[in-house]
Amino acid sequence: KYGMYEKEQKRKYLQSEKNLANWTYIQEENAYVHPDGTYYAFDYIRRQKTNTGYVRFSHVYRSTDPFYQNGKKSLWINYDYEAHKLKIKEKLSSKEGAKRYGQRKIDVEPAFGQVKANLGFTRFSVRGQSKVENETQLIFMANNLRKYHKRKEK
């Protein structure tokens, strides 16, 4: 799930003016109207490159209110990310998706908690993907041996 998923499910957020779903979109003008009546007109598309080389494009909408001029208040929307969020939200909202996501808490997360708490592993000591994968395998092998030994004692 994405970072704001849990917050977006709450009634307070659903009714909030921060929720873009509560804004009015005027398709002919490619503009948004804030619930308080402030008009945001499309200004430009911003190209942003991350440290990893990924390029993302955000549509920037500027307020026409003179109080918010000089870029002090604007709306940025990454439509690719919004589409991705919608797809994830649909999957997690389905009965099958909720069941699978609930199962993850049982299957995956306890193993990481055990490694941190019982083995004291909180940070990798190597660099590089292949070396980190090897260290991860060793850590989980040690965790499995610890559990195996514990069962043998019974």
C-alpha positions as a printed NumPy array, in Angstrom:
array([[  0.   ,   0.   ,   0.   ],
       [  1.075,   3.587,  -0.479],
       [  1.859,   6.008,   2.34 ],
       [ -1.479,   7.81 ,   2.665],
       [ -3.725,   4.738,   2.199],
       [ -4.793,   4.394,   5.836],
       [ -5.378,   8.123,   6.25 ],
       [ -7.434,   8.32 ,   3.049],
       [ -9.874,   5.732,   4.426],
       [-10.861,   7.857,   7.434],
       [-14.03 ,   9.951,   7.452],
       [-12.139,  13.095,   8.443],
       [ -9.957,  12.911,   5.325],
       [-12.874,  11.95 ,   3.061],
       [-14.684,  15.156,   4.1  ],
       [-11.528,  17.306,   4.168],
       [-10.793,  20.087,   1.716],
       [ -7.333,  18.543,   1.262],
       [ -8.966,  15.591,  -0.489],
       [ -8.815,  16.295,  -4.223],
       [-12.061,  14.356,  -4.698],
       [-13.84 ,  17.229,  -2.924],
       [-12.505,  19.78 ,  -5.419],
       [-14.355,  20.628,  -8.622],
       [-12.535,  19.948, -11.881],
       [-13.493,  22.066, -14.902],
       [-12.425,  20.007, -17.911],
       [-12.891,  22.699, -20.603],
       [-10.527,  25.052, -18.772],
       [ -8.253,  22.381, -17.254],
       [ -8.694,  23.982, -13.849],
       [ -9.654,  23.07 , -10.3  ],
       [-11.86 ,  24.937,  -7.838],
       [-11.086,  24.55 ,  -4.139],
       [-14.102,  23.973,  -1.846],
       [-13.607,  27.533,  -0.512],
       [-14.041,  28.882,  -4.08 ],
       [-10.383,  29.565,  -4.945],
       [ -9.755,  28.942,  -8.648],
       [ -6.579,  27.09 ,  -9.737],
       [ -5.673,  27.351, -13.419],
       [ -3.207,  25.053, -15.163],
       [  0.218,  26.684, -15.41 ],
       [  2.812,  24.141, -16.6  ],
       [  4.089,  20.558, -16.363],
       [  7.086,  20.148, -14.109],
       [  9.693,  17.528, -14.966],
       [ 11.525,  16.239, -11.901],
       [ 14.374,  13.728, -11.889],
       [ 15.075,  11.761,  -8.71 ],
       [ 18.465,  10.597,  -7.425],
       [ 17.811,   7.16 ,  -8.924],
       [ 17.2  ,   8.63 , -12.383],
       [ 13.421,   8.195, -12.365],
       [ 11.646,  11.084, -14.083],
       [  8.218,  12.156, -12.862],
       [  5.91 ,  14.769, -14.28 ],
       [  3.639,  16.924, -12.146],
       [  0.914,  19.225, -13.44 ],
       [  1.121,  22.534, -11.614],
       [ -2.024,  24.588, -11.09 ],
       [ -1.666,  28.145,  -9.77 ],
       [ -4.222,  30.147,  -7.869],
       [ -5.648,  33.178,  -9.654],
       [ -6.428,  34.837,  -6.345],
       [ -4.134,  37.901,  -5.98 ],
       [ -3.578,  37.009,  -2.334],
       [ -1.839,  33.777,  -3.419],
       [  0.137,  35.137,  -6.406],
       [  3.907,  34.672,  -6.898],
       [  3.619,  30.909,  -6.487],
       [  2.772,  31.021,  -2.808],
       [ -0.146,  28.678,  -3.285],
       [ -0.305,  26.049,  -5.998],
       [ -1.629,  22.56 ,  -6.595],
       [  0.692,  19.832,  -7.887],
       [ -0.768,  16.642,  -9.322],
       [  1.164,  13.648, -10.632],
       [ -1.512,  11.88 , -12.702],
       [  0.588,   8.712, -13.141],
       [  0.918,   8.367,  -9.372],
       [ -2.795,   9.105,  -8.854],
       [ -3.699,   6.362, -11.363],
       [ -1.356,   3.943,  -9.586],
       [ -2.919,   4.835,  -6.204],
       [ -6.407,   4.239,  -7.602],
       [ -5.403,   0.805,  -8.896],
       [ -3.87 ,  -0.151,  -5.523],
       [ -6.909,   1.191,  -3.651],
       [ -9.243,  -0.939,  -5.802],
       [ -7.148,  -4.043,  -5.154],
       [ -6.966,  -3.471,  -1.396],
       [-10.678,  -2.623,  -1.171],
       [-11.743,  -5.885,  -2.793],
       [-12.574,  -8.839,  -0.584],
       [ -9.676, -10.907,  -1.958],
       [ -7.222,  -8.003,  -1.622],
       [ -8.168,  -7.32 ,   2.002],
       [ -7.776, -11.022,   2.791],
       [ -4.319, -11.2  ,   1.176],
       [ -3.141,  -7.99 ,   2.838],
       [ -4.331,  -9.267,   6.22 ],
       [ -2.451, -12.526,   5.652],
       [  0.774, -10.571,   5.043],
       [  0.784,  -9.441,   8.668],
       [  0.738, -13.081,   9.725],
       [  3.211, -14.464,   7.167],
       [  5.908, -11.831,   6.584],
       [  6.116,  -9.174,   9.271],
       [  6.658, -11.454,  12.309],
       [  9.793, -12.9  ,  10.703],
       [ 11.352,  -9.438,  10.431],
       [ 10.329,  -8.659,  14.008],
       [ 11.951, -11.885,  15.248],
       [ 15.168, -11.138,  13.377],
       [ 15.325,  -7.664,  14.909],
       [ 14.335,  -8.645,  18.448],
       [ 15.918, -12.081,  18.867],
       [ 18.996, -11.833,  16.666],
       [ 19.562,  -8.104,  17.158],
       [ 19.846,  -7.536,  13.407],
       [ 18.974,  -3.932,  12.549],
       [ 21.428,  -2.993,   9.811],
       [ 23.358,  -4.635,   6.981],
       [ 27.139,  -4.767,   7.292],
       [ 27.827,  -4.997,   3.535],
       [ 27.103,  -2.968,   0.416],
       [ 25.846,  -4.106,  -2.959],
       [ 22.707,  -5.98 ,  -3.903],
       [ 24.222,  -9.46 ,  -4.206],
       [ 26.07 ,  -9.126,  -0.879],
       [ 22.938,  -7.853,   0.869],
       [ 20.948, -10.772,  -0.581],
       [ 23.572, -13.206,   0.757],
       [ 23.521, -11.595,   4.2  ],
       [ 19.705, -11.675,   4.214],
       [ 19.751, -15.386,   3.42 ],
       [ 22.217, -16.019,   6.248],
       [ 20.112, -14.017,   8.725],
       [ 16.908, -15.873,   7.891],
       [ 18.75 , -19.208,   7.889],
       [ 19.98 , -18.401,  11.401],
       [ 16.433, -17.479,  12.429],
       [ 15.072, -20.753,  11.018],
       [ 17.818, -22.771,  12.781],
       [ 16.977, -20.999,  16.037],
       [ 13.299, -21.926,  15.634],
       [ 14.211, -25.503,  14.616],
       [ 16.432, -25.903,  17.683],
       [ 13.691, -24.524,  19.933],
       [ 11.2  , -27.113,  18.582],
       [ 13.735, -29.938,  18.965],
       [ 14.088, -29.176,  22.685],
       [ 10.354, -29.775,  23.285]])
